[in-house]
Amino acid sequence: RFLRSTLAPGGLYLDATCGNGHDTLFLCSVAGENGRVIGLDIQPQAAANTNALLAANGMAAIGRAECCDHRELLHFAPPGSADCVMFNFGWLPGADHAVFSTAQSSIPALQAALQAVRPGGIVSAILYSGAVIGTDEKQAVLAWLRALPLKDFTVLVCDFANWAETAPLPCFILKKC
């Protein structure tokens, strides 16, 4: 809801961890026919799943998925060109849980996203923790977010007081002008 109420049609949107394509499809609905959406995922099956979902929903003219490491997102969005970059860390739903994101790749990808997003743009990240992936990535990304300079960014961490510690944690970085 926050992104839908904040983002406008047109422009460039990136789903840096496209998974099965649901966030990419959402961004296509926001971007509209004059916008462009690029989904990225390091797993070929994720890019294929996303492209199939976009085609099935008539969004292939607006969006596409590429098999690419999310740290390389500046190849698809030059600095200051993206309206929004989304991340949904963790693993590909329905795939091998031994393959999941880590702070070693996620923090450089978030740094690239901050370069790619235009002033006034948004970077969103959903963080996870749990029995399989632990809390290392979540804690490292939260520490990194807290260290971002206030003069350049506003960081929102949407903690749910009555949810389990392992619940998804939505975070938003608003890039100032």
RAWOTA-V394047 format. One record per backbone hydrogen bond with DSSP energy under -0.5 kcal/mol. NH is the residue of the N-H (numbers start at 1). CO is the residue of the C=O. If there is no record, write none. Layout:
# RAWOTA-V394047
{{NH:CO} {NH:CO}}
This chain:
# RAWOTA-V394047
{{5:1} {6:2} {6:3} {7:3} {10:31} {11:34} {13:36} {14:84} {15:38} {16:14} {16:86} {18:15} {18:40} {21:18} {25:21} {26:22} {27:23} {28:24} {29:25} {30:26} {31:27} {32:28} {35:32} {36:11} {37:62} {38:13} {39:64} {40:15} {41:66} {44:42} {46:43} {47:43} {48:44} {49:45} {50:46} {51:47} {52:48} {53:49} {54:50} {55:51} {56:52} {57:53} {58:55} {59:54} {60:54} {62:59} {63:59} {64:37} {66:39} {68:41} {68:66} {72:69} {73:70} {75:72} {76:73} {77:73} {80:115} {81:78} {81:116} {82:116} {83:12} {84:12} {85:122} {86:14} {87:124} {89:126} {93:91} {95:92} {99:96} {100:98} {101:90} {105:102} {106:102} {107:103} {109:105} {110:106} {111:107} {112:108} {113:109} {114:110} {115:111} {116:112} {117:113} {118:82} {120:175} {121:118} {122:83} {123:173} {124:85} {125:171} {126:87} {127:125} {127:169} {129:166} {130:134} {134:130} {139:135} {140:136} {141:137} {142:138} {143:139} {144:140} {145:141} {146:142} {147:143} {147:144} {148:145} {152:149} {153:149} {154:174} {156:154} {156:172} {158:156} {158:170} {159:157} {161:159} {163:160} {167:164} {169:127} {170:158} {170:168} {171:125} {172:156} {173:123} {174:154} {174:172} {175:121} {175:173} {176:152} {176:174}}
